Amino acid sequence: MLNALRPLFARLLSPVGQALARTPVTPNMITAAGTIGVAIGALWLFPTGHLFAGTLVCWGFAMFDMLDGLLARLKGTTGRWGAFLDSTLDRIGDGAVFSGLAIYLARNHQPVLACVALYCLVAGGMVSYARARAEGIGVRADVGVAERSERLVVVLIAAGLTGLGVPFVLAIGLWLVAAGSTVTFVQRVLVVRKAVGPGAAPQPAAPPPAAQASGQPAAGAGPGPTTGNGAPGAGPATAVRDPGDGGTRKDKA
């Protein structure tokens, strides 16, 4: 849902991205720096009770999450490695945020909420995995009421307000994230089941990996495309599209 705000944030960050594009800084450096900043803020400030300061640090470094994609487009360095690195490090940042809050809650004798925070961590991972695994079998499963952006915004706002002394808001935020993550996971499972489960239309069989690597047709398949002189030639390479950020870098599951 918050993906609709991405163009606005992109315009706000555009001057910063254009300035960085004239430096040796790479998008992957931005990605790594953002993850390290979020992890330090969450695992150092949250457990020690500095919830508002931790929220500001995490929020600031989370903005790197959009800056790296913008910088990649400006430098023309978008690609699958950047998309993989960004999506993988996102899981580390999410784990740091919820782990830091779980430690804080456990230290403040709130074991139930600490368990809810850990459940949010596990459920968020399952939501992302469901989407990635679905796309691995050729099904688009990017539906859901609580994608990564929504989960992170809700929990950080709740933590920040708690740091300012607002009561009960952290509990409300965590329960909302837990419920939203569960619903989103179920939604994605149902999408995949409808696409490839019992009663679904049969999917065309993919060629064996060896055939894909060599560019030769699989056994039993018809002849591949030919070159200009009539000799068999390899067909066009299949583009692997990263699901987020316009197909360039992001996977905000």
C-alpha positions in Angstrom: 0.0 0.0 0.0 2.8 2.4 0.8 4.4 1.7 -2.6 2.1 4.4 -3.9 4.3 6.9 -2.0 7.5 5.7 -3.6 7.4 8.3 -6.4 7.1 11.1 -3.9 10.1 9.9 -1.9 12.0 9.3 -5.1 11.5 13.0 -6.0 12.6 14.1 -2.6 15.7 12.0 -2.7 16.6 12.8 -6.3 19.0 15.7 -5.5 20.9 13.5 -3.1 21.0 10.7 -5.6 22.3 13.0 -8.3 25.0 14.3 -6.1 26.1 10.8 -5.1 26.1 9.7 -8.8 29.0 12.1 -9.3 31.1 10.3 -6.6 32.7 6.8 -6.4 29.9 5.7 -4.0 28.1 2.7 -5.4 24.5 1.5 -4.7 25.8 -1.5 -2.9 27.8 0.7 -0.5 24.5 2.5 0.3 22.7 -0.8 0.8 25.3 -2.1 3.2 25.6 1.2 5.1 21.8 1.4 5.5 21.7 -2.2 6.9 24.6 -1.6 9.3 23.0 1.6 10.6 19.6 0.0 11.1 21.2 -2.9 12.9 23.3 -0.7 15.2 20.4 1.5 16.0 18.0 -1.3 16.7 20.3 -3.7 18.6 22.0 -0.9 20.7 19.3 1.7 21.3 16.2 -0.4 21.6 17.4 -2.9 24.2 18.7 0.0 26.4 15.3 1.7 26.3 16.1 4.6 24.0 13.1 3.8 21.8 12.7 7.3 20.3 16.4 7.7 19.5 16.5 4.2 18.1 13.4 4.9 15.9 15.1 8.1 14.5 18.3 6.2 13.7 16.5 3.3 12.1 14.2 5.5 10.1 17.1 7.6 8.8 19.1 4.6 7.7 15.9 2.9 6.3 15.7 5.8 3.8 18.9 4.4 2.3 16.6 1.6 1.2 15.2 3.9 -1.5 18.4 5.8 -2.2 20.3 2.8 -3.3 17.8 2.0 -6.0 17.7 5.6 -7.2 21.5 5.7 -7.4 21.6 2.4 -9.3 19.2 3.8 -11.9 21.2 7.1 -12.2 24.5 5.2 -12.6 23.0 2.6 -14.9 24.2 -0.2 -12.6 20.9 -2.0 -11.9 21.1 -5.7 -12.0 20.3 -9.0 -10.3 23.3 -8.9 -7.9 22.2 -5.6 -6.5 18.6 -6.9 -6.2 19.7 -10.0 -4.4 22.0 -8.1 -2.0 19.4 -5.5 -1.2 16.6 -8.0 -0.5 18.9 -10.2 1.6 20.2 -7.3 3.7 16.6 -6.2 4.2 16.0 -9.4 6.1 18.9 -8.5 8.4 17.6 -5.1 9.1 14.1 -6.4 9.9 15.6 -9.0 12.2 17.5 -6.4 14.0 14.5 -4.2 14.6 12.2 -6.9 16.0 15.0 -8.6 17.9 15.9 -5.3 19.5 12.3 -4.7 20.6 12.0 -8.3 21.8 15.1 -7.8 24.0 13.7 -4.5 25.3 10.4 -6.1 26.2 12.0 -9.1 27.8 14.2 -6.8 30.0 11.1 -4.9 31.0 9.2 -8.0 32.1 6.8 -8.1 29.2 7.3 -11.7 28.0 4.1 -11.9 26.0 4.9 -8.9 23.9 8.5 -10.1 23.5 7.1 -13.3 22.0 4.8 -11.3 19.8 7.8 -9.3 18.5 9.6 -12.6 17.8 6.5 -13.9 16.0 6.5 -10.7 13.9 10.1 -11.5 12.9 9.3 -15.1 11.9 6.1 -14.2 10.1 7.7 -11.4 8.2 10.4 -13.8 7.0 7.7 -16.3 5.9 5.8 -13.6 4.0 9.0 -12.7 2.1 9.8 -16.4 1.5 6.4 -17.2 0.2 6.7 -14.5 -2.5 10.2 -15.5 -3.4 9.4 -19.2 -3.6 6.2 -18.4 -5.6 8.2 -16.4 -8.2 10.7 -19.3 -8.3 7.9 -21.5 -9.8 6.6 -18.8 -12.0 3.7 -17.4 -9.9 3.5 -13.7 -9.0 2.5 -13.5 -5.3 3.0 -9.9 -4.3 -0.5 -9.5 -2.8 -1.1 -8.7 0.9 -2.2 -6.2 3.4 1.2 -5.9 5.2 4.2 -5.9 2.9 7.6 -5.0 4.3 7.1 -1.2 4.1 3.8 -1.3 6.1 5.3 -3.6 8.7 8.4 -1.4 9.2 6.4 1.8 9.3 3.9 0.5 11.9 6.5 -0.9 14.3 8.8 2.1 14.1 6.0 4.6 14.7 4.8 2.5 17.6 8.3 2.3 19.1 8.9 6.0 18.6 5.6 7.0 20.3 6.4 4.6 23.2 9.7 6.3 23.6 7.8 9.6 23.9 5.7 8.1 26.7 2.6 7.2 24.9 1.2 4.1 26.6 0.0 0.8 25.0 1.0 1.9 21.5 3.9 -0.6 21.1 1.6 -3.4 22.1 -1.0 -2.3 19.6 1.6 -1.9 16.8 3.1 -5.3 17.4 -0.2 -7.1 17.4 -1.2 -5.3 14.2 2.0 -6.3 12.5 1.6 -9.9 13.7 -2.0 -10.1 12.5 -1.2 -8.3 9.2 1.8 -10.6 8.5 -0.3 -13.7 9.1 -3.1 -12.5 6.8 -0.6 -11.6 4.1 1.1 -15.0 4.3 -2.2 -16.8 4.0 -3.1 -14.5 1.0 0.1 -15.4 -0.8 -0.4 -19.1 -0.1 -3.9 -19.0 -1.5 -2.7 -17.2 -4.6 -0.1 -19.9 -5.3 -2.6 -22.7 -4.6 -5.0 -21.1 -7.1 -2.3 -20.9 -9.7 -0.7 -24.3 -9.4 -2.7 -26.3 -6.9 -5.3 -29.0 -7.5 -7.6 -28.1 -10.3 -5.4 -25.3 -11.6 -4.6 -25.1 -15.3 -1.5 -27.2 -16.2 1.7 -25.2 -16.5 4.1 -25.8 -19.4 7.1 -27.9 -18.4 10.3 -26.0 -18.1 13.4 -27.4 -20.0 16.0 -29.2 -17.9 18.7 -26.9 -16.4 21.3 -28.5 -18.7 19.3 -27.6 -21.8 18.8 -24.0 -20.5 22.5 -23.6 -19.9 23.5 -24.9 -23.3 20.8 -23.2 -25.2 19.7 -26.5 -26.7 16.1 -27.6 -26.8 15.0 -30.2 -24.3 14.4 -33.8 -25.3 11.1 -34.1 -27.1 10.9 -30.3 -27.8 10.7 -28.9 -31.3 13.8 -27.3 -32.9 14.9 -24.0 -31.6 15.2 -20.8 -33.6 17.7 -20.7 -36.4 20.4 -18.2 -37.2 20.5 -16.4 -40.5 22.3 -19.3 -42.3 19.7 -21.8 -41.2 21.8 -23.4 -38.4 20.2 -23.9 -35.0 20.7 -21.0 -32.7 20.1 -20.2 -29.1 16.8 -18.5 -28.4 16.6 -15.1 -26.7 17.7 -15.2 -23.1 14.9 -15.1 -20.6 15.0 -11.9 -18.5 15.0 -12.5 -14.8 13.0 -9.6 -13.4 13.3 -8.6 -9.8 9.8 -8.1 -8.4 10.1 -4.7 -6.8 11.1 -1.1 -7.5 10.0 -1.2 -11.1 11.8 -4.4 -11.9 15.3 -3.0 -11.1 16.5 -3.6 -7.7 14.1 -4.0 -4.8 12.1 -6.8 -3.3 10.0 -5.1 -0.6 8.0 -8.1 0.3 
